[in-house]
Amino acid sequence: MLKAFRHVVHAAGYSVAGFGHLFRHELAARLEIGAGILSFVWLIVLGRPIRDYIILLILFCVLISVEALNTAVERIVDKLSPEISEFGKNAKDLGSAAVFAMLAAAGIFLVAVTADSAGLIAF
């Protein structure tokens, strides 16, 4: 049991270090934090139910996860292929596409709840 607890503590430390690196070195991650905060404020303005906050929080967690993985891919590509290459370009473009897809998902959700609040659709 003690071994499992130590493992969890170490894993949490690695995660905190990863988040620290992500938010120190990636402007996109900091912008996403700001957009996330503004999105939560928007839900407050709209008077949305708690369900919508939970959905937004899940979308936000997945977005930050994808951003972290994209950053990891970029770091690996920069190490493996410091020169401009088709391999590096494709890998980085795919990571960027994944982040864009998550941003689009969050945007679609916010548009849907806004339209629902305005009585344009039933959500």
All heavy atoms as an XYZ file, in Angstrom:
929
protein
N       0.822     -1.199      0.000
C       0.000      0.000      0.000
C       0.862      1.257      0.000
O       0.556      2.215     -0.697
C      -0.921     -0.050      1.230
C      -1.928      1.037      1.271
S      -3.094      0.815     -0.061
C      -4.321      1.922      0.415
N       1.933      1.243      0.783
C       2.837      2.388      0.842
C       3.513      2.613     -0.508
O       3.687      3.753     -0.935
C       3.884      2.187      1.943
C       4.816      3.362      2.207
C       4.019      4.611      2.573
C       5.800      3.024      3.301
N       3.850      1.517     -1.193
C       4.481      1.621     -2.508
C       3.531      2.288     -3.506
O       3.948      3.142     -4.292
C       4.880      0.233     -3.000
C       5.665      0.239     -4.281
C       6.103     -1.161     -4.653
C       6.889     -1.137     -5.938
N       7.345     -2.463     -6.329
N       2.253      1.912     -3.463
C       1.262      2.514     -4.351
C       1.097      4.003     -4.041
O       0.992      4.827     -4.956
C      -0.082      1.794     -4.213
N       1.094      4.352     -2.764
C       0.965      5.755     -2.373
C       2.150      6.567     -2.889
O       1.971      7.665     -3.424
C       0.856      5.872     -0.842
C       0.763      7.295     -0.370
C      -0.405      8.026     -0.541
C       1.851      7.908      0.233
C      -0.494      9.346     -0.114
C       1.783      9.224      0.653
C       0.604      9.943      0.477
N       3.360      6.026     -2.739
C       4.553      6.718     -3.250
C       4.466      6.922     -4.754
O       4.849      7.969     -5.275
C       5.810      5.926     -2.900
C       6.243      6.057     -1.484
C       7.594      5.389     -1.281
N       7.860      5.252      0.123
C       8.358      4.179      0.699
N       8.690      3.133     -0.020
N       8.559      4.151      1.995
N       3.980      5.894     -5.440
C       3.842      5.992     -6.891
C       2.892      7.133     -7.259
O       3.185      7.926     -8.168
C       3.326      4.661     -7.466
C       3.025      4.736     -8.926
N       4.014      4.742     -9.894
C       1.849      4.852     -9.590
C       3.456      4.852    -11.080
N       2.145      4.914    -10.926
N       1.771      7.215     -6.574
C       0.797      8.273     -6.846
C       1.404      9.643     -6.569
O       1.227     10.585     -7.352
C      -0.491      8.055     -6.017
C      -1.408      9.264     -6.086
C      -1.227      6.805     -6.488
N       2.140      9.762     -5.473
C       2.776     11.041     -5.131
C       3.789     11.430     -6.197
O       3.812     12.586     -6.649
C       3.423     10.972     -3.730
C       4.307     12.187     -3.484
C       2.349     10.859     -2.652
N       4.625     10.477     -6.630
C       5.605     10.784     -7.677
C       4.914     11.149     -8.990
O       5.320     12.100     -9.667
C       6.558      9.611     -7.884
C       7.549      9.450     -6.779
N       7.930      8.234     -6.289
C       8.212     10.359     -6.032
C       8.796      8.394     -5.309
N       8.975      9.692     -5.135
N       3.887     10.390     -9.350
C       3.164     10.673    -10.592
C       2.534     12.064    -10.542
O       2.566     12.799    -11.536
C       2.088      9.611    -10.834
N       1.986     12.434     -9.401
C       1.402     13.776     -9.257
C       2.481     14.842     -9.423
O       2.246     15.877    -10.060
C       0.713     13.915     -7.902
N       3.651     14.580     -8.884
C       4.760     15.522     -9.041
C       5.164     15.695    -10.491
O       5.433     16.810    -10.949
N       5.205     14.586    -11.235
C       5.541     14.667    -12.664
C       4.478     15.457    -13.416
O       4.786     16.251    -14.315
C       5.672     13.274    -13.278
C       6.705     12.392    -12.616
C       6.476     11.039    -12.450
C       7.915     12.912    -12.145
C       7.408     10.218    -11.848
C       8.854     12.108    -11.534
C       8.607     10.756    -11.385
O       9.528      9.944    -10.781
N       3.229     15.251    -13.042
C       2.133     15.976    -13.696
C       2.223     17.472    -13.427
O       2.060     18.281    -14.343
C       0.783     15.443    -13.217
O       0.625     14.092    -13.583
N       2.482     17.835    -12.188
C       2.622     19.250    -11.836
C       3.782     19.874    -12.606
O       3.675     20.988    -13.137
C       2.792     19.426    -10.307
C       3.198     20.853     -9.963
C       1.499     19.045     -9.588
N       4.900     19.137    -12.704
C       6.049     19.637    -13.469
C       5.684     19.815    -14.939
O       6.078     20.795    -15.578
C       7.231     18.678    -13.322
N       4.915     18.870    -15.484
C       4.485     18.978    -16.881
C       3.596     20.185    -17.109
O       3.767     20.920    -18.085
N       2.637     20.398    -16.198
C       1.786     21.587    -16.320
C       2.619     22.858    -16.199
O       2.395     23.829    -16.925
C       0.680     21.589    -15.258
C      -0.451     20.652    -15.543
C      -0.826     19.704    -14.605
C      -1.155     20.707    -16.738
C      -1.875     18.828    -14.852
C      -2.208     19.844    -17.001
C      -2.562     18.897    -16.050
N       3.576     22.857    -15.289
C       4.447     24.017    -15.134
C       5.182     24.329    -16.421
O       5.238     25.488    -16.860
N       5.750     23.295    -17.044
C       6.465     23.485    -18.314
C       5.501     24.002    -19.382
O       5.822     24.948    -20.111
C       7.097     22.168    -18.774
C       7.797     22.291    -20.085
N       9.090     22.733    -20.187
C       7.371     22.074    -21.350
C       9.444     22.768    -21.470
N       8.403     22.376    -22.184
N       4.329     23.383    -19.462
C       3.354     23.769    -20.479
C       2.974     25.237    -20.356
O       3.001     25.985    -21.336
C       2.102     22.886    -20.344
C       0.984     23.130    -21.349
C       1.431     22.748    -22.759
C      -0.261     22.350    -20.952
N       2.656     25.682    -19.151
C       2.173     27.047    -18.980
C       3.294     28.081    -18.994
O       3.056     29.241    -19.322
C       1.316     27.158    -17.724
C       0.069     26.316    -17.822
C      -0.213     25.354    -16.872
C      -0.805     26.474    -18.883
C      -1.351     24.568    -16.974
C      -1.950     25.694    -19.003
C      -2.219     24.740    -18.042
N       4.519     27.674    -18.689
C       5.654     28.598    -18.776
C       6.114     28.809    -20.213
O       6.534     29.908    -20.578
C       6.835     28.079    -17.951
C       6.839     28.489    -16.513
C       8.173     28.196    -15.832
N       8.719     26.880    -16.108
C       8.386     25.748    -15.479
N       7.477     25.770    -14.527
N       8.948     24.602    -15.789
N       6.052     27.746    -21.016
C       6.683     27.789    -22.336
C       5.729     27.843    -23.519
O       6.178     28.032    -24.647
C       7.620     26.581    -22.501
C       8.729     26.565    -21.507
N       9.819     27.386    -21.590
C       8.898     25.835    -20.375
C      10.624     27.170    -20.560
N      10.082     26.230    -19.810
N       4.448     27.665    -23.292
C       3.496     27.632    -24.410
C       2.472     28.752    -24.281
O       1.570     28.692    -23.441
C       2.778     26.278    -24.473
C       3.634     25.156    -24.993
C       4.086     25.360    -26.429
O       3.266     25.774    -27.281
O       5.275     25.126    -26.691
N       2.616     29.757    -25.118
C       1.660     30.861    -25.138
C       0.246     30.343    -25.400
O      -0.717     30.810    -24.790
C       2.060     31.887    -26.202
C       1.081     33.043    -26.418
C       0.908     33.852    -25.143
C       1.539     33.916    -27.578
N       0.118     29.373    -26.295
C      -1.209     28.833    -26.624
C      -1.901     28.299    -25.373
O      -3.111     28.517    -25.183
C      -1.089     27.727    -27.671
N      -1.177     27.617    -24.507
C      -1.775     27.071    -23.282
C      -2.248     28.204    -22.366
O      -3.325     28.112    -21.770
C      -0.780     26.172    -22.557
N      -1.457     29.260    -22.271
C      -1.874     30.399    -21.437
C      -3.104     31.082    -22.022
O      -4.018     31.490    -21.293
C      -0.714     31.377    -21.267
C       0.441     30.781    -20.461
C       1.482     31.812    -20.079
N       2.121     32.489    -21.176
C       3.176     32.045    -21.856
N       3.724     30.877    -21.542
N       3.709     32.760    -22.823
N      -3.151     31.199    -23.351
C      -4.331     31.780    -23.999
C      -5.558     30.902    -23.769
O      -6.667     31.414    -23.559
C      -4.078     31.966    -25.493
C      -3.060     33.041    -25.872
C      -2.746     32.978    -27.364
C      -3.543     34.416    -25.469
N      -5.373     29.594    -23.807
C      -6.487     28.672    -23.572
C      -7.001     28.771    -22.138
O      -8.210     28.676    -21.907
C      -6.055     27.240    -23.913
C      -5.885     27.046    -25.407
C      -4.980     25.896    -25.806
O      -4.457     25.181    -24.913
O      -4.778     25.715    -27.016
N      -6.099     28.999    -21.182
C      -6.529     29.220    -19.793
C      -7.413     30.474    -19.738
O      -8.484     30.475    -19.129
C      -5.315     29.388    -18.847
C      -4.572     28.066    -18.685
C      -5.740     29.943    -17.489
C      -5.258     27.073    -17.792
N      -6.954     31.543    -20.375
C      -7.737     32.780    -20.399
C      -9.083     32.585    -21.060
O     -10.121     33.041    -20.549
N      -9.098     31.880    -22.184
C     -10.360     31.620    -22.878
C     -11.272     30.742    -22.021
O     -12.499     30.944    -22.008
C     -10.093     30.950    -24.225
N     -10.685     29.802    -21.296
C     -11.479     28.956    -20.409
C     -12.144     29.764    -19.308
O     -13.334     29.577    -19.008
N     -11.392     30.665    -18.719
C     -11.953     31.523    -17.664
C     -13.079     32.383    -18.223
O     -14.156     32.489    -17.626
C     -10.842     32.380    -17.018
C      -9.878     31.481    -16.225
C     -11.440     33.479    -16.136
C      -8.597     32.166    -15.804
N     -12.838     32.988    -19.383
C     -13.886     33.811    -20.013
C     -15.122     32.975    -20.345
O     -16.255     33.459    -20.222
C     -13.352     34.482    -21.273
C     -12.348     35.610    -21.056
C     -11.803     36.103    -22.402
C     -12.969     36.756    -20.276
N     -14.908     31.730    -20.739
C     -16.036     30.847    -21.054
C     -16.876     30.563    -19.821
O     -18.118     30.552    -19.888
C     -15.524     29.533    -21.659
O     -14.851     29.784    -22.871
N     -16.219     30.337    -18.677
C     -16.953     30.116    -17.440
C     -17.729     31.376    -17.033
O     -18.881     31.292    -16.595
C     -16.030     29.652    -16.307
C     -15.771     28.180    -16.353
C     -14.642     27.684    -16.985
C     -16.658     27.276    -15.780
C     -14.402     26.320    -17.043
C     -16.433     25.912    -15.835
C     -15.308     25.429    -16.472
N     -17.093     32.532    -17.213
C     -17.780     33.796    -16.920
C     -19.002     33.939    -17.827
O     -20.076     34.354    -17.374
C     -16.819     34.993    -17.062
C     -17.572     36.314    -17.024
C     -15.739     34.945    -15.995
N     -18.857     33.562    -19.100
C     -19.976     33.652    -20.036
C     -21.141     32.769    -19.571
O     -22.308     33.173    -19.659
C     -19.521     33.271    -21.437
C     -20.586     33.385    -22.489
C     -21.069     32.397    -23.279
C     -21.304     34.566    -22.868
N     -22.034     32.880    -24.124
C     -22.200     34.214    -23.892
C     -21.272     35.889    -22.435
C     -23.058     35.129    -24.487
C     -22.131     36.817    -23.025
C     -23.007     36.425    -24.035
N     -20.829     31.567    -19.079
C     -21.891     30.692    -18.564
C     -22.595     31.330    -17.367
O     -23.817     31.201    -17.220
C     -21.331     29.321    -18.174
C     -20.830     28.427    -19.308
C     -20.385     27.077    -18.762
C     -21.862     28.254    -20.403
N     -21.837     32.031    -16.542
C     -22.444     32.737    -15.399
C     -23.384     33.825    -15.909
O     -24.517     33.963    -15.428
C     -21.355     33.330    -14.474
C     -20.569     32.214    -13.784
C     -21.967     34.284    -13.453
C     -19.296     32.679    -13.091
N     -22.914     34.610    -16.881
C     -23.741     35.682    -17.460
C     -25.040     35.112    -18.032
O     -26.115     35.700    -17.867
C     -22.947     36.446    -18.549
C     -23.856     37.352    -19.361
C     -21.804     37.230    -17.933
N     -24.926     33.957    -18.684
C     -26.103     33.329    -19.287
C     -27.005     32.658    -18.253
O     -28.145     32.308    -18.567
C     -25.683     32.290    -20.333
C     -24.970     32.813    -21.580
C     -24.530     31.654    -22.458
C     -25.851     33.780    -22.357
N     -26.492     32.453    -17.045
C     -27.280     31.782    -16.009
C     -27.497     30.304    -16.295
O     -28.579     29.773    -16.040
N     -26.484     29.653    -16.810
C     -26.593     28.244    -17.212
C     -26.602     27.309    -16.001
O     -26.064     27.629    -14.945
C     -25.443     27.870    -18.139
C     -25.389     28.658    -19.424
C     -26.643     28.551    -20.245
N     -26.889     27.173    -20.637
C     -27.913     26.767    -21.372
N     -28.819     27.637    -21.777
N     -28.053     25.516    -21.692
N     -27.202     26.115    -16.177
C     -27.224     25.132    -15.086
C     -25.845     24.509    -14.866
O     -24.967     24.563    -15.735
C     -28.232     24.083    -15.567
C     -28.247     24.209    -17.050
C     -27.967     25.666    -17.345
N     -25.668     23.883    -13.713
C     -24.385     23.278    -13.335
C     -23.906     22.262    -14.366
O     -22.710     22.114    -14.589
C     -24.475     22.661    -11.913
C     -23.086     22.285    -11.381
C     -25.377     21.447    -11.907
C     -22.250     23.461    -11.022
N     -24.834     21.578    -15.016
C     -24.477     20.599    -16.054
C     -23.557     21.224    -17.106
O     -22.582     20.613    -17.542
C     -25.769     20.086    -16.710
C     -25.557     19.279    -17.983
C     -26.811     19.237    -18.850
N     -27.024     20.556    -19.446
C     -28.195     21.031    -19.816
N     -29.288     20.323    -19.647
N     -28.299     22.230    -20.352
N     -23.857     22.449    -17.510
C     -23.060     23.103    -18.548
C     -21.650     23.443    -18.066
O     -20.690     23.375    -18.826
C     -23.771     24.350    -19.058
C     -25.034     24.013    -19.838
O     -25.241     22.829    -20.181
O     -25.826     24.935    -20.097
N     -21.531     23.776    -16.788
C     -20.205     24.040    -16.223
C     -19.370     22.759    -16.223
O     -18.173     22.782    -16.495
C     -20.310     24.591    -14.795
C     -20.931     25.956    -14.725
C     -22.317     26.098    -14.626
C     -20.153     27.099    -14.766
C     -22.905     27.354    -14.564
C     -20.734     28.360    -14.697
C     -22.109     28.476    -14.603
O     -22.679     29.720    -14.552
N     -20.007     21.653    -15.905
C     -19.305     20.365    -15.876
C     -18.866     19.970    -17.281
O     -17.724     19.546    -17.492
C     -20.193     19.280    -15.225
C     -20.388     19.599    -13.748
C     -19.580     17.892    -15.413
C     -21.458     18.781    -13.058
N     -19.766     20.137    -18.253
C     -19.401     19.832    -19.642
C     -18.239     20.706    -20.093
O     -17.272     20.221    -20.696
C     -20.617     20.003    -20.578
C     -21.671     18.942    -20.266
C     -20.197     19.943    -22.047
C     -23.012     19.191    -20.946
N     -18.305     22.001    -19.800
C     -17.223     22.907    -20.184
C     -15.916     22.524    -19.498
O     -14.854     22.545    -20.127
C     -17.589     24.362    -19.866
C     -16.560     25.406    -20.297
C     -16.360     25.377    -21.810
C     -16.993     26.789    -19.838
N     -15.979     22.149    -18.234
C     -14.769     21.737    -17.513
C     -14.156     20.488    -18.141
O     -12.932     20.407    -18.296
C     -15.090     21.499    -16.037
C     -13.907     21.129    -15.150
C     -12.853     22.236    -15.172
C     -14.384     20.862    -13.734
N     -14.991     19.534    -18.533
C     -14.480     18.328    -19.195
C     -13.834     18.695    -20.522
O     -12.722     18.238    -20.833
C     -15.609     17.294    -19.378
C     -16.038     16.736    -18.018
C     -15.170     16.164    -20.319
C     -17.336     15.946    -18.050
N     -14.500     19.514    -21.319
C     -13.923     19.957    -22.594
C     -12.593     20.667    -22.370
O     -11.624     20.460    -23.113
C     -14.894     20.884    -23.335
C     -16.111     20.217    -23.967
C     -17.119     21.272    -24.413
C     -15.699     19.342    -25.132
N     -12.540     21.507    -21.348
C     -11.318     22.242    -21.042
C     -10.186     21.282    -20.647
O      -9.043     21.439    -21.101
C     -11.581     23.258    -19.933
C     -10.363     24.015    -19.528
C      -9.855     25.013    -20.340
C      -9.710     23.716    -18.350
C      -8.714     25.707    -19.980
C      -8.577     24.403    -17.984
C      -8.072     25.402    -18.801
N     -10.490     20.286    -19.816
C      -9.468     19.307    -19.415
C      -8.933     18.537    -20.614
O      -7.719     18.316    -20.734
C     -10.028     18.339    -18.373
S     -10.253     19.059    -16.744
N      -9.825     18.146    -21.518
C      -9.385     17.434    -22.716
C      -8.554     18.364    -23.596
O      -7.514     17.958    -24.142
C     -10.578     16.830    -23.483
C     -10.118     16.183    -24.783
C     -11.300     15.802    -22.615
N      -8.971     19.616    -23.727
C      -8.208     20.584    -24.520
C      -6.783     20.744    -23.982
O      -5.812     20.695    -24.743
C      -8.911     21.945    -24.537
C      -8.109     23.110    -25.135
C      -7.784     22.859    -26.598
C      -8.871     24.417    -24.959
N      -6.643     20.916    -22.675
C      -5.311     21.083    -22.088
C      -4.490     19.802    -22.254
O      -3.283     19.860    -22.507
C      -5.422     21.522    -20.606
C      -6.018     22.927    -20.516
C      -4.065     21.459    -19.901
C      -5.227     24.008    -21.241
N      -5.148     18.649    -22.170
C      -4.447     17.380    -22.393
C      -3.915     17.298    -23.819
O      -2.759     16.906    -24.042
C      -5.387     16.200    -22.143
O      -5.820     16.175    -20.820
N      -4.750     17.658    -24.776
C      -4.329     17.631    -26.179
C      -3.223     18.651    -26.415
O      -2.247     18.374    -27.133
C      -5.534     17.852    -27.123
C      -5.096     18.029    -28.569
C      -6.514     16.688    -27.003
N      -3.324     19.818    -25.805
C      -2.267     20.833    -25.926
C      -0.945     20.310    -25.360
O       0.122     20.516    -25.944
C      -2.678     22.120    -25.214
C      -1.698     23.264    -25.388
C      -1.599     23.758    -26.817
O      -2.620     24.117    -27.402
O      -0.459     23.774    -27.356
N      -1.008     19.620    -24.226
C       0.210     19.049    -23.629
C       0.812     17.989    -24.544
O       2.040     17.949    -24.737
C      -0.103     18.466    -22.252
N      -0.026     17.133    -25.108
C       0.483     16.108    -26.031
C       1.066     16.754    -27.290
O       2.101     16.315    -27.800
C      -0.625     15.126    -26.389
C      -1.055     14.202    -25.263
C      -2.305     13.426    -25.656
C       0.069     13.252    -24.878
N       0.415     17.802    -27.792
C       0.931     18.514    -28.950
C       2.308     19.110    -28.635
O       3.230     19.048    -29.453
C      -0.041     19.612    -29.377
C       0.439     20.370    -30.597
O       0.891     19.783    -31.568
N       0.359     21.684    -30.538
N       2.442     19.682    -27.457
C       3.729     20.247    -27.050
C       4.790     19.152    -26.955
O       5.932     19.344    -27.384
C       3.587     20.990    -25.708
O       2.647     22.060    -25.895
C       4.908     21.557    -25.227
N       4.415     17.998    -26.416
C       5.358     16.879    -26.328
C       5.795     16.441    -27.721
O       6.995     16.201    -27.956
C       4.725     15.709    -25.568
N       4.859     16.353    -28.654
C       5.198     15.989    -30.031
C       6.163     17.013    -30.620
O       7.171     16.656    -31.252
C       3.924     15.866    -30.906
C       4.272     15.818    -32.384
C       3.121     14.639    -30.507
N       5.884     18.288    -30.399
C       6.768     19.332    -30.920
C       8.177     19.206    -30.357
O       9.164     19.365    -31.085
C       6.198     20.708    -30.607
C       4.960     21.051    -31.409
C       4.340     22.380    -31.020
O       4.749     22.959    -29.977
O       3.446     22.833    -31.740
N       8.287     18.937    -29.054
C       9.612     18.793    -28.430
C      10.364     17.599    -29.013
O      11.559     17.673    -29.286
C       9.498     18.637    -26.916
C       8.857     19.791    -26.178
C       9.686     21.073    -26.285
N       9.099     22.136    -25.515
C       8.192     22.998    -25.974
N       7.771     22.925    -27.209
N       7.721     23.946    -25.196
N       9.654     16.485    -29.201
C      10.289     15.284    -29.764
C      10.732     15.536    -31.195
O      11.862     15.199    -31.574
C       9.327     14.076    -29.684
C       9.115     13.667    -28.224
C       9.855     12.901    -30.496
C       7.968     12.700    -28.005
N       9.876     16.151    -31.992
C      10.211     16.438    -33.385
C      11.409     17.379    -33.454
O      12.326     17.175    -34.261
C       8.997     17.027    -34.140
C       9.413     17.637    -35.472
C       7.939     15.954    -34.344
N      11.432     18.402    -32.608
C      12.555     19.340    -32.618
C      13.865     18.629    -32.288
O      14.916     18.990    -32.815
C      12.308     20.484    -31.638
C      11.225     21.438    -32.113
O      10.843     21.380    -33.306
O      10.736     22.232    -31.282
N      13.808     17.625    -31.427
C      15.014     16.869    -31.055
C      15.426     15.903    -32.172
O      16.602     15.791    -32.502
C      14.743     16.095    -29.755
C      15.935     15.404    -29.193
C      16.852     16.401    -28.550
C      17.892     15.677    -27.728
N      18.855     16.592    -27.166
N      14.441     15.206    -32.754
C      14.737     14.208    -33.782
C      15.053     14.818    -35.140
O      15.812     14.244    -35.922
C      13.553     13.246    -33.951
C      13.247     12.319    -32.793
C      12.000     11.500    -33.089
C      14.435     11.411    -32.511
N      14.442     15.937    -35.425
C      14.573     16.539    -36.748
C      14.710     18.044    -36.619
O      13.778     18.795    -36.937
C      13.337     16.168    -37.585
O      13.435     16.689    -38.875
N      15.878     18.531    -36.119
C      16.031     19.977    -35.919
C      15.985     20.778    -37.230
O      15.622     21.950    -37.218
C      17.396     20.106    -35.238
C      18.089     18.816    -35.451
C      17.052     17.779    -35.734
N      16.298     20.121    -38.334
C      16.207     20.798    -39.619
C      14.760     20.719    -40.109
O      13.981     19.892    -39.648
C      17.154     20.164    -40.642
C      16.747     18.775    -41.137
C      16.952     17.638    -40.134
O      17.683     17.794    -39.154
O      16.325     16.578    -40.350
N      14.401     21.568    -41.031
C      13.052     21.532    -41.592
C      12.918     20.250    -42.414
O      13.763     19.943    -43.254
C      12.785     22.775    -42.462
C      12.796     24.028    -41.575
C      11.467     22.648    -43.206
C      12.662     25.325    -42.333
N      11.862     19.502    -42.133
C      11.647     18.238    -42.842
C      10.155     17.997    -43.021
O       9.334     18.537    -42.286
C      12.263     17.074    -42.058
O      11.552     16.858    -40.853
N       9.836     17.166    -43.971
C       8.438     16.786    -44.207
C       7.891     16.034    -42.997
O       6.756     16.248    -42.583
C       8.336     15.921    -45.475
C       6.920     15.694    -45.947
C       6.247     16.953    -46.492
O       6.925     17.925    -46.853
O       5.003     16.964    -46.521
N       8.720     15.165    -42.416
C       8.339     14.408    -41.211
C       7.955     15.363    -40.083
O       6.902     15.226    -39.460
C       9.511     13.512    -40.785
C       9.542     13.180    -39.322
C       8.675     12.232    -38.794
C      10.432     13.823    -38.459
C       8.694     11.927    -37.443
C      10.465     13.519    -37.109
C       9.580     12.566    -36.601
N       8.815     16.334    -39.814
C       8.559     17.285    -38.737
C       7.330     18.129    -38.993
O       6.512     18.351    -38.100
N       7.203     18.607    -40.230
C       6.046     19.425    -40.580
C       4.751     18.644    -40.400
O       3.788     19.139    -39.809
C       6.164     19.920    -42.021
C       4.979     20.790    -42.446
C       5.081     21.168    -43.909
C       3.947     22.055    -44.362
N       2.647     21.814    -43.809
N       4.718     17.408    -40.891
C       3.503     16.599    -40.783
C       3.146     16.318    -39.327
O       1.977     16.424    -38.934
C       3.657     15.287    -41.549
C       3.679     15.494    -43.050
O       3.214     16.513    -43.557
N       4.238     14.542    -43.768
N       4.134     15.968    -38.526
C       3.872     15.666    -37.112
C       3.327     16.891    -36.387
O       2.350     16.799    -35.632
C       5.153     15.167    -36.440
N       3.942     18.032    -36.619
C       3.483     19.251    -35.956
C       2.115     19.698    -36.466
O       1.272     20.156    -35.681
C       4.519     20.361    -36.130
C       5.769     20.121    -35.305
C       6.740     21.272    -35.457
C       7.919     21.106    -34.517
N       8.779     22.302    -34.510
N       1.870     19.546    -37.753
C       0.562     19.906    -38.308
C      -0.540     19.021    -37.737
O      -1.647     19.496    -37.449
C       0.572     19.800    -39.835
C       1.362     20.909    -40.510
O       1.777     21.865    -39.811
O       1.575     20.819    -41.737
N      -0.248     17.734    -37.551
C      -1.247     16.821    -36.985
C      -1.558     17.196    -35.538
O      -2.722     17.174    -35.116
C      -0.757     15.378    -37.084
C      -0.788     14.794    -38.496
C       0.031     13.510    -38.557
C      -2.216     14.553    -38.942
N      -0.528     17.542    -34.780
C      -0.765     17.981    -33.405
C      -1.595     19.249    -33.360
O      -2.518     19.379    -32.548
N      -1.297     20.166    -34.247
C      -2.054     21.412    -34.323
C      -3.508     21.144    -34.703
O      -4.431     21.766    -34.164
C      -1.403     22.346    -35.345
O      -2.115     23.553    -35.447
N      -3.723     20.215    -35.611
C      -5.089     19.868    -36.015
C      -5.874     19.301    -34.831
O      -7.070     19.595    -34.675
C      -5.067     18.858    -37.166
N      -5.215     18.505    -33.995
C      -5.888     17.938    -32.817
C      -6.310     19.038    -31.847
O      -7.424     19.019    -31.315
C      -4.970     16.927    -32.128
N      -5.427     20.003    -31.627
C      -5.767     21.128    -30.742
C      -6.918     21.928    -31.351
O      -7.873     22.291    -30.660
C      -4.541     22.034    -30.494
C      -4.942     23.302    -29.748
C      -3.461     21.268    -29.727
N      -6.861     22.176    -32.646
C      -7.930     22.924    -33.309
C      -9.272     22.218    -33.163
O     -10.302     22.866    -32.919
C      -7.602     23.141    -34.789
C      -8.695     23.866    -35.525
C      -8.797     25.246    -35.442
C      -9.636     23.173    -36.264
C      -9.816     25.929    -36.100
C     -10.660     23.841    -36.920
C     -10.749     25.221    -36.843
N      -9.279     20.892    -33.301
C     -10.524     20.136    -33.169
C     -11.120     20.311    -31.770
O     -12.344     20.456    -31.619
C     -10.289     18.658    -33.476
N     -10.281     20.316    -30.749
C     -10.787     20.511    -29.388
C     -11.285     21.943    -29.178
O     -12.294     22.155    -28.510
C      -9.708     20.174    -28.354
C      -9.574     18.696    -28.087
S     -11.143     17.870    -27.716
C     -11.826     18.871    -26.412
N     -10.591     22.908    -29.734
C     -11.064     24.293    -29.658
C     -12.412     24.432    -30.352
O     -13.310     25.117    -29.854
C     -10.041     25.248    -30.275
C      -8.758     25.464    -29.480
C      -7.718     26.180    -30.333
C      -9.044     26.239    -28.205
N     -12.555     23.766    -31.496
C     -13.823     23.796    -32.217
C     -14.931     23.156    -31.380
O     -16.057     23.685    -31.322
C     -13.688     23.085    -33.566
N     -14.643     22.042    -30.721
C     -15.649     21.375    -29.879
C     -16.118     22.305    -28.766
O     -17.326     22.430    -28.511
C     -15.080     20.079    -29.297
N     -15.177     22.977    -28.115
C     -15.542     23.909    -27.047
C     -16.338     25.081    -27.617
O     -17.330     25.524    -27.022
C     -14.292     24.406    -26.323
N     -15.932     25.575    -28.773
C     -16.650     26.678    -29.411
C     -18.060     26.285    -29.802
O     -19.008     27.055    -29.604
N     -18.222     25.102    -30.349
C     -19.558     24.615    -30.723
C     -20.441     24.509    -29.488
O     -21.614     24.909    -29.506
C     -19.454     23.263    -31.458
C     -18.825     23.471    -32.837
C     -20.821     22.583    -31.560
C     -18.369     22.189    -33.516
N     -19.878     24.008    -28.401
C     -20.644     23.899    -27.154
C     -21.093     25.283    -26.689
O     -22.259     25.483    -26.346
C     -19.812     23.205    -26.070
C     -20.474     23.219    -24.731
C     -21.573     22.409    -24.475
C     -20.022     24.062    -23.724
C     -22.205     22.434    -23.243
C     -20.649     24.096    -22.492
C     -21.743     23.278    -22.248
N     -20.184     26.248    -26.690
C     -20.542     27.598    -26.232
C     -21.582     28.255    -27.136
O     -22.491     28.938    -26.649
C     -19.289     28.467    -26.117
C     -18.369     28.103    -24.959
C     -17.048     28.855    -25.071
C     -19.039     28.392    -23.624
N     -21.486     28.044    -28.429
C     -22.497     28.575    -29.350
C     -23.846     27.925    -29.070
O     -24.888     28.601    -29.042
C     -22.063     28.374    -30.820
C     -23.219     28.631    -31.782
C     -20.883     29.279    -31.161
N     -23.839     26.618    -28.827
C     -25.092     25.909    -28.561
C     -25.761     26.395    -27.278
O     -26.979     26.630    -27.259
C     -24.834     24.400    -28.491
N     -24.975     26.565    -26.195
C     -25.598     27.027    -24.947
C     -26.046     28.484    -25.062
O     -27.058     28.869    -24.477
C     -24.698     26.820    -23.697
C     -24.414     25.348    -23.474
C     -23.425     27.622    -23.769
N     -25.326     29.274    -25.842
C     -25.742     30.662    -26.067
C     -27.045     30.699    -26.862
O     -27.981     31.444    -26.502
C     -24.640     31.452    -26.798
O     -23.434     31.402    -26.029
C     -25.044     32.885    -27.043
N     -27.130     29.879    -27.896
C     -28.361     29.817    -28.691
C     -29.520     29.311    -27.849
O     -30.653     29.804    -27.978
C     -28.154     28.925    -29.913
N     -29.255     28.353    -26.968
C     -30.297     27.837    -26.072
C     -30.780     28.938    -25.137
O     -31.974     29.116    -24.928
C     -29.762     26.643    -25.283
C     -30.807     26.061    -24.349
O     -31.897     25.692    -24.826
O     -30.520     25.988    -23.139
N     -29.837     29.685    -24.581
C     -30.204     30.778    -23.675
C     -31.010     31.858    -24.382
O     -31.873     32.500    -23.772
C     -28.949     31.395    -23.053
O     -28.342     30.487    -22.162
N     -30.745     32.055    -25.666
C     -31.461     33.057    -26.444
C     -32.795     32.521    -26.966
O     -33.547     33.260    -27.622
C     -30.600     33.522    -27.609
N     -33.079     31.252    -26.695
C     -34.330     30.647    -27.160
C     -34.328     30.253    -28.616
O     -35.383     29.998    -29.189
N     -33.165     30.198    -29.234
C     -33.072     29.850    -30.644
C     -33.118     28.339    -30.888
O     -33.549     27.902    -31.959
C     -31.788     30.427    -31.246
C     -31.674     31.954    -31.169
C     -30.302     32.404    -31.664
C     -32.784     32.613    -31.944
N     -32.633     27.562    -29.914
C     -32.687     26.096    -30.001
C     -33.007     25.566    -28.600
O     -32.860     26.267    -27.604
C     -31.345     25.484    -30.479
C     -30.205     25.793    -29.496
C     -31.004     25.915    -31.882
C     -28.928     25.005    -29.754
N     -33.434     24.328    -28.549
C     -33.654     23.670    -27.257
C     -32.485     22.714    -27.047
O     -32.270     21.799    -27.827
C     -34.965     22.919    -27.263
N     -31.724     22.959    -25.992
C     -30.507     22.185    -25.737
C     -30.659     21.369    -24.490
O     -31.141     21.755    -23.498
C     -29.325     23.155    -25.633
C     -28.001     22.510    -25.427
C     -27.512     21.576    -26.312
C     -27.211     22.847    -24.337
C     -26.278     21.000    -26.124
C     -25.977     22.279    -24.136
C     -25.504     21.351    -25.042
